[in-house]
Amino acid sequence: MQYFKLGICCLLTVLLSVEATNADTRSARSTVKSFNATLLKIMQNASTLRFSGRYASLEPVLLDSFDIQFMAQFSAGRHWRTLSEDEKNKLVGTFGRLWVSTYADRFNGYNGETFEIVEEKPAPRDTILVRTNIIKNNGKKVAIDYLLREKTTQWSVIDIFLAGKYSELAKQRAEYTSVLKRKGFIGLVDIVEQKIKRMAQSED
């Protein structure tokens, strides 16, 4: 539960400083449903699409469904305030490619899995938690929960909890704030670019 507690605590701090406006165009549930439908499609066609095709299919949907700017700011921690506007924009772009690459790499095959949305419930600071499962062909369920915040015209994902408790964003923040402290902005971008490159070459 450590990452879950760290993630919620830190997210509350950042949410206090990031403005969110009312949205009624797309619900939190529909954001997750659309994203899961895309994941299922790339899984079913994974071998044909390969990494590059999965990336291309995922990119527009993930960047529309995830609040990458918020996630980049959260991952940078207090270092975000020291970055120039150009550095912030570069970090947001790099992190966007990292998240797309991560999902293109993870969802690289299909064995009869399906997705289900278990529930949608209020979470702290006017966020919503959408609980989902990946159901394997043997009936086993693997929990993946999404935390969403309200933006201008939709609800957008700001964190993912694997097995229902391990915050992906808190893990990323712990890793990347350490890199920023030791190696600075350029060092962090280099490390992220290397991760993206390794994933892109995984099926070559």
Backbone as numpy.savetxt, mean C-alpha at the origin, in Angstrom:
# Nx Ny Nz CAx CAy CAz Cx Cy Cz
1.54 -8.32 17.37 0.74 -7.12 17.37 1.57 -5.85 17.37
2.88 -5.96 17.45 3.73 -4.78 17.59 3.56 -3.82 16.43
3.61 -4.32 15.18 3.51 -3.44 14.03 2.13 -2.79 13.97
1.07 -3.55 14.36 -0.27 -2.99 14.32 -0.38 -1.81 15.27
0.13 -1.97 16.51 0.06 -0.90 17.50 0.89 0.30 17.06
2.09 0.04 16.54 2.95 1.12 16.07 2.30 1.84 14.91
1.69 1.07 14.00 1.08 1.67 12.83 -0.07 2.59 13.19
-0.98 2.13 14.07 -2.12 2.94 14.45 -1.67 4.19 15.19
-0.73 4.06 16.12 -0.24 5.20 16.90 0.38 6.26 16.00
1.28 5.84 15.12 1.96 6.80 14.24 1.01 7.39 13.21
0.09 6.57 12.70 -0.85 7.07 11.71 -1.73 8.17 12.29
-2.13 8.01 13.56 -2.96 9.03 14.18 -2.23 10.36 14.22
-0.93 10.33 14.51 -0.14 11.55 14.57 -0.10 12.23 13.21
0.15 11.45 12.16 0.23 12.03 10.82 -1.14 12.52 10.35
-2.20 11.78 10.67 -3.53 12.17 10.24 -3.94 13.52 10.82
-3.42 13.84 11.99 -3.73 15.13 12.60 -3.22 16.29 11.76
-2.15 16.04 10.98 -1.52 17.12 10.23 -1.83 17.09 8.74
-2.65 16.13 8.30 -2.98 16.01 6.88 -4.48 16.21 6.71
-4.84 17.21 5.95 -6.25 17.54 5.77 -6.95 16.51 4.92
-8.13 16.11 5.34 -8.98 15.23 4.55 -10.33 15.91 4.36
-10.89 15.82 3.16 -12.16 16.46 2.88 -13.23 15.42 2.67
-14.49 15.82 2.83 -15.58 14.88 2.67 -15.64 14.33 1.26
-15.94 13.04 1.18 -16.03 12.41 -0.13 -17.27 11.53 -0.17
-17.99 11.55 -1.26 -19.15 10.69 -1.37 -19.23 10.02 -2.73
-18.15 10.09 -3.51 -18.16 9.51 -4.85 -17.90 8.01 -4.80
-16.90 7.58 -4.02 -16.54 6.17 -3.99 -16.34 5.74 -2.55
-17.00 4.69 -2.13 -16.92 4.22 -0.75 -15.63 3.46 -0.50
-15.31 3.27 0.77 -14.13 2.49 1.14 -14.26 1.06 0.62
-15.43 0.48 0.77 -15.65 -0.90 0.31 -15.44 -1.01 -1.20
-15.95 -0.06 -1.97 -15.82 -0.16 -3.42 -14.37 0.03 -3.86
-13.60 0.85 -3.14 -12.18 1.00 -3.45 -11.46 -0.34 -3.30
-11.70 -1.01 -2.19 -11.05 -2.30 -1.95 -11.56 -3.37 -2.91
-12.85 -3.37 -3.17 -13.43 -4.35 -4.10 -12.81 -4.23 -5.48
-12.65 -3.00 -5.97 -12.05 -2.77 -7.29 -10.59 -3.21 -7.31
-9.87 -2.89 -6.24 -8.47 -3.27 -6.17 -8.31 -4.79 -6.13
-9.13 -5.46 -5.33 -9.06 -6.92 -5.25 -9.41 -7.58 -6.59
-10.35 -6.98 -7.32 -10.71 -7.52 -8.64 -9.52 -7.45 -9.59
-8.74 -6.38 -9.49 -7.55 -6.25 -10.33 -6.49 -7.27 -9.92
-6.31 -7.46 -8.61 -5.37 -8.47 -8.14 -5.74 -9.86 -8.66
-7.02 -10.19 -8.59 -7.47 -11.50 -9.05 -7.21 -11.67 -10.54
-7.44 -10.62 -11.31 -7.23 -10.69 -12.75 -5.77 -10.93 -13.09
-4.85 -10.20 -12.41 -3.43 -10.40 -12.74 -2.94 -11.75 -12.24
-3.53 -12.27 -11.15 -3.16 -13.61 -10.69 -3.57 -14.66 -11.72
-4.77 -14.52 -12.24 -5.29 -15.50 -13.20 -4.52 -15.48 -14.52
-3.88 -14.36 -14.82 -3.12 -14.24 -16.06 -1.63 -14.01 -15.81
-1.18 -14.43 -14.64 0.17 -14.09 -14.19 1.27 -14.59 -15.13
1.17 -15.82 -15.57 2.25 -16.39 -16.39 2.32 -15.73 -17.76
1.17 -15.32 -18.29 1.15 -14.65 -19.59 1.63 -13.21 -19.46
1.16 -12.54 -18.44 1.52 -11.13 -18.24 2.97 -10.96 -17.84
3.47 -11.91 -17.04 4.78 -11.77 -16.41 4.83 -10.48 -15.60
6.01 -10.16 -15.05 6.08 -9.03 -14.13 5.67 -7.73 -14.81
6.19 -7.48 -16.00 5.93 -6.19 -16.66 4.45 -6.00 -16.96
3.78 -7.06 -17.36 2.36 -6.97 -17.66 1.53 -6.79 -16.40
1.90 -7.50 -15.34 1.19 -7.34 -14.07 1.37 -5.91 -13.56
2.58 -5.39 -13.70 2.86 -4.01 -13.27 1.98 -3.03 -14.05
1.93 -3.20 -15.36 1.16 -2.28 -16.20 -0.33 -2.34 -15.87
-0.83 -3.53 -15.56 -2.25 -3.68 -15.21 -2.56 -3.09 -13.85
-1.63 -3.24 -12.92 -1.83 -2.78 -11.55 -1.65 -1.28 -11.39
-0.72 -0.71 -12.12 -0.30 0.67 -11.85 -1.45 1.67 -11.77
-2.32 1.77 -12.80 -3.37 2.79 -12.71 -4.35 2.55 -11.58
-4.65 1.29 -11.29 -5.63 0.97 -10.25 -5.03 1.23 -8.87
-3.80 0.78 -8.65 -3.18 0.97 -7.34 -2.95 2.46 -7.05
-2.44 3.19 -8.02 -2.17 4.61 -7.78 -3.46 5.40 -7.57
-4.57 4.90 -8.13 -5.87 5.53 -7.90 -6.46 5.13 -6.55
-6.13 3.92 -6.08 -6.73 3.38 -4.86 -5.95 3.72 -3.60
-4.64 3.94 -3.73 -3.77 4.19 -2.58 -3.42 5.68 -2.50
-3.33 6.20 -1.29 -2.88 7.58 -1.07 -1.36 7.55 -0.92
-0.66 7.48 -2.04 0.79 7.30 -2.03 1.50 8.48 -1.39
1.00 9.68 -1.58 1.65 10.84 -0.98 1.62 10.74 0.54
0.47 10.39 1.09 0.36 10.21 2.53 1.30 9.11 3.02
1.34 8.00 2.28 2.16 6.86 2.68 3.65 7.20 2.64
4.05 7.99 1.64 5.44 8.42 1.55 5.79 9.34 2.71
4.89 10.27 3.03 5.12 11.18 4.14 5.23 10.42 5.45
4.34 9.47 5.65 4.37 8.66 6.86 5.66 7.85 6.96
6.08 7.26 5.84 7.28 6.43 5.83 8.54 7.23 6.10
8.54 8.50 5.70 9.72 9.34 5.92 9.78 9.89 7.34
8.66 9.85 8.06 8.65 10.33 9.44 9.01 11.81 9.53
9.74 12.17 10.56 10.10 13.57 10.79 11.02 14.10 9.69
11.66 13.20 8.95 12.57 13.63 7.88 11.82 14.31 6.74
10.52 14.05 6.61 9.72 14.64 5.54 9.82 16.16 5.55
9.84 16.74 6.74 9.86 18.21 6.85 11.17 18.80 6.33
12.22 18.03 6.29 13.53 18.54 5.86 13.73 18.42 4.36
12.83 17.74 3.66 13.00 17.53 2.22 12.50 18.73 1.43
13.13 19.00 0.30 12.66 20.04 -0.61 11.42 19.53 -1.35
10.70 20.42 -2.03 9.52 20.00 -2.78 9.89 19.00 -3.87
11.02 19.23 -4.54 11.47 18.29 -5.57 11.76 16.92 -4.97
12.39 16.90 -3.80 12.69 15.62 -3.13 11.41 14.92 -2.70
10.46 15.68 -2.19 9.18 15.08 -1.79 8.49 14.45 -3.00
8.47 15.18 -4.10 7.82 14.66 -5.32 8.53 13.41 -5.83
9.84 13.42 -5.77 10.61 12.26 -6.23 10.34 11.05 -5.32
10.27 11.31 -4.01 10.01 10.22 -3.08 8.63 9.62 -3.29
7.64 10.48 -3.51 6.28 9.99 -3.77 6.26 9.13 -5.03
6.91 9.59 -6.09 6.95 8.82 -7.33 7.66 7.49 -7.17
8.78 7.52 -6.45 9.56 6.29 -6.22 8.78 5.30 -5.37
8.12 5.79 -4.32 7.33 4.91 -3.47 6.13 4.35 -4.22
5.56 5.14 -5.12 4.47 4.62 -5.92 4.91 3.43 -6.76
6.06 3.55 -7.38 6.58 2.43 -8.18 6.94 1.24 -7.30
7.39 1.51 -6.07 7.70 0.43 -5.13 6.46 -0.36 -4.76
5.36 0.33 -4.45 4.14 -0.38 -4.06 3.57 -1.17 -5.24
3.59 -0.59 -6.43 3.10 -1.33 -7.61 3.98 -2.56 -7.86
5.29 -2.38 -7.77 6.22 -3.49 -7.98 6.01 -4.59 -6.96
5.79 -4.20 -5.70 5.60 -5.17 -4.63 4.39 -6.06 -4.89
3.29 -5.46 -5.30 2.10 -6.25 -5.58 2.24 -7.06 -6.87
2.91 -6.51 -7.87 3.14 -7.27 -9.10 4.02 -8.48 -8.83
4.94 -8.34 -7.88 5.83 -9.43 -7.52 5.13 -10.48 -6.65
4.33 -10.05 -5.71 3.67 -10.96 -4.78 2.58 -11.79 -5.44
1.76 -11.15 -6.24 0.61 -11.84 -6.82 0.98 -12.35 -8.21
1.81 -13.39 -8.20 2.46 -13.87 -9.42 2.00 -15.26 -9.86
0.85 -15.68 -9.38 0.34 -16.99 -9.78 -1.09 -17.17 -9.31
-1.72 -18.21 -9.80 -3.13 -18.45 -9.46 -3.38 -19.92 -9.24
-4.01 -20.23 -8.08 -4.35 -21.61 -7.75 -5.78 -21.71 -7.24
-6.67 -20.99 -7.91 -8.08 -21.07 -7.54 -8.48 -20.15 -6.40
-7.64 -19.16 -6.05 -7.98 -18.27 -4.95 -9.16 -17.36 -5.30
-9.88 -16.94 -4.27 -10.91 -15.93 -4.40 -10.73 -14.90 -3.29
-11.40 -13.76 -3.44 -11.35 -12.71 -2.43 -12.74 -12.52 -1.83
-12.80 -12.17 -0.56 -14.06 -11.80 0.06 -13.84 -10.59 0.96
-14.84 -9.73 1.00 -14.84 -8.62 1.96 -15.65 -9.06 3.16
-15.01 -9.05 4.32 -15.64 -9.55 5.55 -16.51 -8.48 6.19
-15.95 -7.28 6.36 -16.71 -6.20 6.96 -16.00 -4.87 6.72
-16.76 -3.82 6.92 -16.23 -2.45 6.85 -16.63 -1.78 8.16
-15.65 -1.26 8.88 -15.99 -0.67 10.18 -15.18 0.59 10.45
-15.73 1.51 11.25 -15.02 2.74 11.58 -13.73 2.45 12.35
-12.71 3.25 12.09 -11.43 3.15 12.77 -11.08 4.55 13.30
-10.01 4.69 14.10 -9.67 5.99 14.69 -9.47 7.10 13.66
-9.71 8.33 14.08 -9.49 9.55 13.29 -10.23 9.52 11.96
-11.49 9.06 12.00 -12.36 9.09 10.82 -11.83 8.24 9.66
-11.05 7.24 9.96 -10.64 6.27 8.94 -11.61 5.10 8.95
-11.49 4.24 7.96 -12.33 3.04 7.89 -11.42 1.83 7.66
-11.68 0.76 8.37 -10.96 -0.50 8.18 -11.85 -1.45 7.40
-11.35 -1.90 6.25 -12.06 -2.89 5.44 -11.32 -4.21 5.59
-11.99 -5.17 6.21 -11.39 -6.48 6.45 -11.71 -7.42 5.29
-10.67 -8.06 4.75 -10.85 -8.97 3.62 -10.10 -10.28 3.87
-10.45 -11.27 3.11 -9.73 -12.54 3.11 -9.39 -12.96 1.69
-8.22 -13.58 1.54 -7.94 -14.37 0.35 -8.29 -15.80 0.72
-9.18 -16.41 -0.05 -9.60 -17.79 0.23 -8.88 -18.72 -0.73
-8.04 -19.59 -0.18 -7.29 -20.53 -1.00 -8.19 -21.67 -1.47
-7.71 -22.45 -2.45 -8.55 -23.51 -3.02 -8.86 -24.63 -2.03
-8.13 -24.68 -0.92 -8.42 -25.67 0.13 -9.34 -25.10 1.21
-9.81 -23.87 1.00 -10.73 -23.24 1.95 -10.06 -22.40 3.01
-8.74 -22.48 3.11 -8.05 -21.68 4.12 -8.13 -20.21 3.79
-8.35 -19.39 4.82 -8.50 -17.95 4.63 -7.29 -17.21 5.19
-6.78 -16.27 4.41 -5.66 -15.43 4.81 -6.15 -13.99 4.87
-6.08 -13.38 6.05 -6.61 -12.04 6.24 -5.68 -10.97 5.68
-6.26 -10.04 4.93 -5.57 -8.81 4.52 -6.55 -7.68 4.75
-6.20 -6.79 5.69 -7.08 -5.69 6.03 -6.53 -4.37 5.51
-7.42 -3.50 5.07 -7.04 -2.21 4.49 -7.58 -1.07 5.34
-6.71 -0.13 5.66 -7.12 1.09 6.35 -7.22 2.21 5.33
-8.35 2.90 5.31 -8.58 3.94 4.31 -8.94 5.26 4.97
-8.55 6.35 4.31 -8.93 7.70 4.74 -9.67 8.38 3.60
-10.44 9.39 3.98 -11.25 10.11 3.02 -10.43 11.19 2.32
-10.52 11.20 1.00 -9.89 12.26 0.22 -10.98 13.00 -0.56
-10.58 13.79 -1.52 -11.52 14.70 -2.17 -12.74 14.00 -2.76
-12.54 12.96 -3.53 -13.67 12.30 -4.19 -13.76 10.81 -3.90
-12.98 10.31 -2.95 -12.98 8.87 -2.73 -12.30 8.51 -1.41
-12.43 7.26 -1.05 -11.69 6.70 0.07 -10.44 6.02 -0.49
-9.30 6.28 0.12 -8.02 5.77 -0.38 -7.29 4.97 0.69
-6.64 3.91 0.27 -5.88 3.05 1.17 -4.65 3.80 1.69
-4.42 3.72 3.02 -3.22 4.30 3.61 -2.38 3.27 4.36
-2.91 2.07 4.56 -2.12 1.02 5.19 -2.76 -0.33 4.91
-1.93 -1.37 4.97 -2.37 -2.75 4.78 -1.88 -3.57 5.95
-2.76 -4.38 6.53 -2.39 -5.22 7.65 -2.42 -6.69 7.21
-1.25 -7.30 7.13 -1.16 -8.70 6.77 -1.53 -9.56 7.96
-2.22 -10.65 7.70 -2.72 -11.54 8.76 -3.56 -10.77 9.76
-4.12 -9.65 9.32 -5.00 -8.88 10.17 -4.33 -8.07 11.25
-2.96 -8.04 11.29 -2.32 -7.34 12.41 -0.98 -6.72 12.11
-0.29 -7.12 11.05 1.06 -6.61 10.79 1.00 -5.46 9.78
1.27 -4.27 10.25 1.17 -3.07 9.42 2.33 -2.99 8.44
1.99 -2.98 7.15 3.01 -2.84 6.12 3.66 -1.46 6.21
2.86 -0.45 6.49 3.38 0.91 6.51 4.28 1.16 7.72
3.91 0.59 8.87 4.76 0.75 10.05 6.11 0.07 9.84
6.09 -1.08 9.19 7.34 -1.78 8.89 8.20 -0.95 7.95
7.56 -0.37 6.93 8.29 0.46 5.97 8.85 1.70 6.65
8.08 2.31 7.52 8.53 3.50 8.23 9.76 3.19 9.08
9.71 2.07 9.81 10.84 1.71 10.66 12.12 1.53 9.84
11.97 0.89 8.68 13.14 0.65 7.82 13.67 1.93 7.19
12.76 2.73 6.64 13.21 3.86 5.82 13.59 5.09 6.63
13.01 5.29 7.80 13.49 6.40 8.64 14.91 6.11 9.11
15.21 4.83 9.33 16.58 4.46 9.71 17.55 4.75 8.57
17.14 4.43 7.34 17.99 4.70 6.17 18.19 6.20 6.00
17.12 6.97 6.14 17.23 8.43 6.00 18.20 9.00 7.03
18.17 8.48 8.21 19.06 8.96 9.27 20.51 8.63 8.96
20.75 7.43 8.42 22.12 6.98 8.18 22.68 7.43 6.83
21.81 7.41 5.79 22.32 7.62 4.43 21.69 8.80 3.71
20.70 9.44 4.31 20.09 10.59 3.70 19.12 10.23 2.58
18.60 11.27 1.94 17.58 11.11 0.91 18.08 10.29 -0.28
19.26 10.61 -0.78 19.80 9.89 -1.93 20.00 8.42 -1.60
20.47 8.13 -0.40 20.67 6.75 0.01 19.37 5.98 0.05
18.30 6.62 0.53 16.99 5.96 0.58 16.47 5.68 -0.83
16.54 6.67 -1.70 16.06 6.48 -3.07 16.83 5.36 -3.76
18.14 5.32 -3.56 18.96 4.26 -4.17 18.52 2.87 -3.69
18.25 2.75 -2.39 17.84 1.46 -1.84 16.48 1.04 -2.41
15.55 1.97 -2.49 14.23 1.65 -3.03 14.32 1.29 -4.51
15.14 2.03 -5.25 15.31 1.73 -6.69 15.90 0.34 -6.89
16.82 -0.07 -6.03 17.39 -1.41 -6.13 16.35 -2.47 -5.85
15.46 -2.23 -4.90 14.38 -3.18 -4.62 13.47 -3.32 -5.84
13.12 -2.20 -6.43 12.26 -2.23 -7.61 12.94 -3.00 -8.74
14.22 -2.75 -8.94 14.96 -3.42 -10.00 15.01 -4.93 -9.78
15.24 -5.36 -8.54 15.29 -6.81 -8.25 13.95 -7.47 -8.54
12.87 -6.82 -8.16 11.55 -7.40 -8.42 11.26 -7.47 -9.91
11.65 -6.41 -10.64 11.41 -6.39 -12.09 12.20 -7.47 -12.81
13.33 -7.86 -12.26 14.18 -8.88 -12.89 13.89 -10.29 -12.39
12.91 -10.42 -11.49 12.67 -11.71 -10.83 12.23 -12.80 -11.79
11.64 -12.45 -12.92 11.16 -13.46 -13.87 11.97 -13.46 -15.16
13.06 -12.73 -15.20 13.91 -12.72 -16.41 14.70 -14.03 -16.53
